[in-house]
Amino acid sequence: MNAYQAPAGGQPFPGAPAARMKPGHWVLLVCGVLLSLSGLGLAIGGTWLLAADAAQQGGRYVSGPAERHQTAGYALTTPSLAVDPGQAGLPGAPRLGDLASVQVRVTPVVPDQEIFVGIAKASEVAAYLDGVPHAALGDRSRTDGGRWDEQDGWDDEDGEAEQGGTRAPASPAGQDFWAASASGAGARELTWDLQPGTWSLVVMNADATRPVWVDLQAGVRSGLLGPVGTGVLVGGLAGLVVGVPLLLLGSAGLGRDIGTSGARPGTGPGAALAGSAGGDGSDTASAVYPVRLLGWLDSKLSRGLWLVKWLLAIPHYLILALLWFALLVTTIAAGIAILFTGRYPQSWFSFCTGVLRWTWRVGFYAYSALGTDRYPPFTLARADYPADFEVDYPARLSRGLVLVKWWLLAIPHVLVVAILTGSIGTRWDEDNGGGSWGPSLLGLLVLIAAVILLFTGRYRQGLFDLVMGINRWAWRVGAYVLLLRDEYPPFRLDQGPAEPPAPPPPPAA
């Protein structure tokens, strides 16, 4: 464990003056984030619609994956689909059949089983299946596995209940109310153009026997996908064109409001270019990493407040969600600037550091450390608070490293941080075919500290120091990945509330 000394007053920045952030810059940032998010969502949606339109060219249908359904009854039905262009506010719309059509592909699971699939008015389907055991897809249908037993039906203790009844239906192919139908052995395809009314799809064995066990695949094609996709994409791009500049102007303004700290040199790849202006490059100065995470444990912590801090921190989480989107966009823009100029725009640098600082203060208050009960301030700037984060501003950054350091060079550290702060184990659920993640090492340590605090009213100092060390490692890697420094993070767990002091200079020769 590294030795440390708390500053006077027990706080990292006692009496630090709060920087005033102009409301106009916040307005620019929030408007830019909202427009950019909306534009991004619309652009993605428009691209998807255009891709779907391209996929349906040549008379093809845009289809989803096949899903297996089965019932111990005589039929599978879909929920009623109401199609009424008049009620939808489209009294003058073109004929529905010219706008969209659907295709259903039904494949029997049992080989050589003849299948019937048909679409009819929901009222006529309800009359046909009145008193007949059947299942409704999305309601009481079976979509998981099961085993059919001639005596007991589906043998699966987790099976869903089905529509009861005692009557056997008449042959479906002999009914005259079907708007469209198909039957026979092997896979059957049913194509139907939309029509006004309330409709239902029915799947049965062609001989009206039970059970029914099939794979269903639905598809759709529409002439609206292309025009609608184009309009949505253009709207999304317009939102991005307007929103991203507003976001960058807002982040730059807030960065200028809070300013930057003095720079200090560092070590590692890129240190020659990332060295601060005026740094002497001596070994003594470079021993201190230029990313500093600080946090002082409160001497008196509430035993039970940590149980509701997740609720108390919700206002911060909402703001940080917006700020982190702005940080990612700003980092991309800063990366382009570094690539061409070798410099990180100082206002954007201050903003990104401020977002990280705000995030760390909320984490220190909440479940990254539980180190204080003081409510975090709503500011990007340094404040009189027992937690702080600071990155020295680099005079220059490597143009080449910006292309590889955030993903390739960071891989070793990302793996270590994933072990420290990510899941430490998984549990496979054989019944549902899925898995669940266990707690992270950091989360486990914080939970242990919280339980001890609950029963003893004390936070073990050694445990707190270890929690701070894990956080410090993760935040150094985060600053490196976000392009704030070129110095490679040390593989070192520097425990304690403050950064380790620089070693004494070597004796003169």
N, C-alpha and C positions, 0 to 999 in steps of 0.2 A: 504493500500500500504506500502511495506517495504521501509525503508530508504536505501539509497545507496550512495556511494561516488566513483566518477571516479578517476582513478589513475592519477598520474602526467602526463601532456601532453595530457590528454583526451583519451589515447589509453590504452587498456588492457596490451599490451606488447610492449611499445615503444622501438624500437631498438633491438628487439629480434633477435638474430643471426639465420639465416636460416640454417637448417641442410642439409647437402649434401647427396642426395640419389644416390647411385651408379647406372649407366645405366644398368649394368649387372643384377641387381635385378629387374629392370623394365622389361628387356627382358624376364627373367624367368617368371615373373608374367603374362605378356601379352601372351606369348606362352602357359603358363599353362591354362589361362582362355580360350583362343581360342580352344585349344585341348579339354579341359573339356566340354565346351559348345557343340562343335561338337560331342564329344563322348556321351554326355548326349542325344542330339537330335537323334543320330543314335541308341543308346540303346533303347530309347523310341519307335522309329520307328520300329526297329527290333522286339521288344516285341509285338508291335501291329500287325505286319505281322504274327508272330508265333501264336498269339491269333486268328487271322483271319483264319489261316491255320487249327488250331484245330477246329474252328467253322464250317468249311466246310467238315469235315470228315463225312463219311457215305453218301456221295452224296448230302449234303446240300449246300446251297448258302449263302454267306455273304451278307445280305440285309440291306438296310437303312430303315428309317421310311417311311410309306406311306404318300404321299402328294396328296392333292385334287386339281384337275385341271378341268376347264370347259371352254367351248367356245360356243358362239352363232352360230358358223358355223357347218360344217358337220364333221370336223375331227380335231384331235390333232396330231401334228407331232413333232418329235425331230430334232434338228440340225443334219446335215449330219455328219456321222462318217466315216473318211477315214482310212482304214486298208491296209497298204502297207508295208510288211516286207522288200521288196527290197529297197525302199527309206529310210527305217529306219536303213539301214546298217546291215540287217540280212538275206542276200541272202541264207545262208545255214541253217537257223533256222528250227526246226521241224514244222510240220503242225500246223497252228494256232488253229485249232479245238482241238488239243491235249494239247494246252497250256492254253486256257481260254475259258469259255463260259459264257453267260449272261442269266438271267432269269427275265422276267417282269411279274408281277402279277397285273391284272387290275380288279377292283371291281366296278360295277355300283353303283352310289349313289341312283338312282331311283330303287326301288325293281322290280324284274322280267324283267328289261330291258336287252335285249340281246346285248352283246358287241362283237365287232370284234377287234382283235389286230394282226398286221402283220409287218414283216420286209421285205424290198425290196430295190433294188438299188435306190439311191436317184434320179437319172434321171427319172426312171419309176414312182416313187411317184410324182415327180414334174409334169410329163405329165398327170398322173391320176387326180391330184387335180388342174390342170390349170383352172383358172376361177371359182373355187369352194371356197366359204367362208370357211376358216379354220384358225387355230392358231398354231404357232410354239412354243413349250415349250422352255423356256429360252429366248424368244424373244418377242412374242406378246400373249403368253398364259395368261390365268387368273389363278393365284394361290391363290388369296384371295377370300373372301366370295362374294356372290352376290345373287340376286333374279331374277329368270327368269320370264319374262312377255310375254304373247303370242303376245301382240301388239308391244312392244318396245324392246324386247330382254332382255339382262341383265340390271337390274335396279340398277346401282351402279355408282355414279357420278365420282368415282375414277377409273373406269374400264379402262383397256388398249385397244388400238385399235387392231383389228384383220386383217388378210389378207382378202381383199375384193373379191367379185365375185358375179356372178348372176346364175351360172350353178349349178344344182344338180348332184351329182356324181352317177355313176352306183353302183350296189351292190358290196361291197368289196369282198365278198366271191366268186363272179363270175369271178374275175380277176385271171390270170394265172402267174403273175410275182412275186408272193410272195415267198421269200426264206423259210419262216416259218410263220405260222399263226395259230390262234385259235379263235373260236367264240362260242357263246352260252350264256345262262342265268347264272347269278351268277358270282362268281369270275373266271377269266380265267388266266391260266399261259402259258407263251410262253418261251420256252427254245431254245437257238440258239448258236451254236458253231461259234466262230469268223472265218470269211473268208475274203480273200483279196477283196478289192473294197471299194466303197463309199456307205454307207447304211443309211437308215432312218426308224424310227419306226412310225407306224400310228395306232391311236386308233379312232374307229368310232362306232356308233350304227350299229348293224348287218343289220338293214333294211335301212341303209343310210339316216336316218332322223336326224334332228337337234332339240335341242342342244345336245352336248355331255358333260356328267358330270360324272367323274369317280375319283376313288382313285388309284394312281399309286405307285407301289413299285418295285424298281429295285434291283437285286442282281447279284453277280458275283462269280465265282469259278475259281481257277487257280492252276495248279500244281507247279507254280513258287513261290507261297507264302512261302512255307516251306524253300526251299534252299535260296531264296533271303533274307528272314527274318533272317535265321541263319547267313548268311554272314554279313548282316547289324548289327546284334547284336554283333557279334564278333568284327567287326570294331569299334563299339561304346565302347565296354568294353576296347579294346586296347587304344582308345583315352583317356578314363578315367584313365587307369592304368598309362599312361605316363603323362597326363595333370595334374592330381590332385597333384602328388608329385612336379612337377615343380611349380605349383601355390603355394603350401605351402612353398617351398623353397624361392620363390620370396617374398611372404608376410613376412616370417621370416627375410629375408635380409633387406627389407625396414623397418621393425620394429626395427631392430638393428640400422639402419641408423638414425632414428629419436629419438630413446631412449624413456624413460619414465620420468614422473615427480615424485617428491617425494610423498610418500604415506601419507594418513591421515586416521584416523579411522572414522567409521560411526556408524549408529544405525540400528535396525530392525532385523528381522530373519536372522540368520547366521552371525551376527556382530562379535560374539566371534571367529568364524573361519575366517571371512573375515577381521578382524582387521589387520592394517598395522604393519609391523615390527617396534618395537620401540614405538608404540602408548601406551599411558598411560591409555586409556579407560575411561578417565574422562568425566563427563557429558558435560563439557564446550566444549571439542574438538569434541565430538560426535554429537553436535547439528548442525554442518555443514554437509550437505549431501555430500558424496564423489564424486558426479557427478556435474560438474560445467559448466553451459552454460552462456557465457558472450556476450554482444553486446552493443556497444555505438553508439548512434544516431548521425549522422553527423549534424553539425550545419547548413550547406548549402547543400540542395539537389536540383537537377534539377527538374523542374516542369514536364517535359514530358519524361525524360529518361526511366521511368518505363514502358512506352508503348512499348519499344523495348528491354527491358532487357531479355525477353524470347529468342530473337534472339541472343543477345550477349552472353548469357550463354550456348548456344548449345555446344561449345567445352567442357565445364565442364560437361554437361549432358552426353555426349558420354563417357568421361573418367570415370565418376562416375558409369555408367552402368556396365563397366568392373570391377571397384573396388568393387561394391556391390555384384556382383557374387562371387568375391574372398572373400569378408567378410563373406558371408553365408557359403562357404566351410570351411573357416578358423574357424568359430564359431563351426561348427560341429566337426571338428578335435579337437578344444580346449575343447569342451564338453566331448569328449572321454578321453582326457588327465586329465581333472578335475575329472572324474569319477574314474579313477584309481590312481591318485596321489594327488588329492586335491589342485592342483596348476594350474593356467592359465599360459602357457608358455609366458614369458615376451615379447619376440619378437612379437608373434602373438597378444598379448594384445596391444602393441604399434601400430601395424599395424591397428587393428580394431578401436582403438581410433582415429588414423589418418584419416581413411576413414570417420568416423562420423564428425570429425573436418572439413574436406574438404567439406562434404555435408552441414554442418551448415553454413559455410562461404558463399557458393553459395546461400543457402536459405536466409541468412541475406541480401545478395546483391539483390536477386530476390524477389520472391513472398511469402516467409515465413515471411518477416518483412519489406522489402524495406528500411532498415536502413542506407544504405550507397550507394554512387555512385562509390566508389573505386572498381576497378575490382579485383576479388578474385585471390590470387596467386595459381599457379599450384604446390601445395606441400601438403604432408601429415603432415609436421612438423608445429610447432608453428611459427608464423610469425608476423611481424609488421602490424597488420590488426585490425580493430575495432570489430572483432568478433572472439571468440575462444570457444573451447570445450575441456574439460579435465576430465579424470577419474583417481582417485587415484588407483595405482596398489595394489591389495590385496595380503598380504603375503600368505593367505590360503583361500580356498573356500570350502563350504560344498559339499561333494560327493553326498549326497542324494538330495539336492535342485536342482542340475543340471538336474534331471529327471523331475521335476514338476514345477519349478518356471517360465519357459519360456512360459508355456501354462496355467497351472491350477491356480497357485498363482497370475498370472498377469491378470486374467480375470476381476476383479473389475476395475483395472486401464485402461485396454484396452477398457472397456465400456465407461469410462469417457473420455478417449482420443478420442474415436470414436465420441462422442458428440461434443467435442471441435474442432477437426480437420477433422472429416468426414462430411457426409451429414446431414443437419438439416431438410430435408424434401424430399418428393417424389411427383411426379405428374404422375398419371396413365393416359395412353393414351388409351381410350376406342376403338378408331377406329383401332389401330394397335395391341391392346392387350399387350402393353408394358408400361414401366415406365421410368422416367428420374430422376436423382438425382439433388437436389438443391445444392447451395454453402455451404461450411463448415462455421462454426462460425469464425474460424481463417481467412479463405479466405474472408469472408464478412468484417471483421474488417480491413484487409489489403486493400481491395478495397475502403472502406470508407476513410482510410488514404490517399490512392492514389488520390482519387477525390478531397479531401481537399487540398492536395499538388498541384494538377494541377491548382486549381483556386486561391490559396492563397500563394503558395510557402512555406508553413509551414507544418510540421509534428507534430501533437498534442502530447505533451510529455505523457500525461495520456493515450492516445490511444496506443502509442508505448510501454509504461510500461505493459499494458494489453496484447498486442501481445507477448511481451517477456515472460510474465508469462505463457501463454498457450504453447509457444514453450518449455519453461523450463520443464513444467510438461511432455510433450510428449517425450522429449529427456531423461529425467530421466527414464521413463518407457522403452524406447528403450534400454538404457544401461543395465537395469535389464533383459530384455528379451534376450538380446544378451550375457548374462552370465558374464558380466564384473564385477558385484558386487552382493553380497548376501543381502545387506541391502534393506529392502522393501522401495520403494519410498514413500515419504510422500504425503498424500492427502492435498496438499497445493498449492495454486496459488501464488508463490513468484514472484511478479511483479518487474519491473525495470531492468536496464541493467546488474546488477551484482547480485551475490548470496547474500542473506541476511546475515548480520554479525552475528557471534556467540553471544549469550546472555552473559552478564557478569556472572562470577562465583558467586555462592551463598555466602553470608557472612559466615565467619568462625564461628563455634559454640562457 
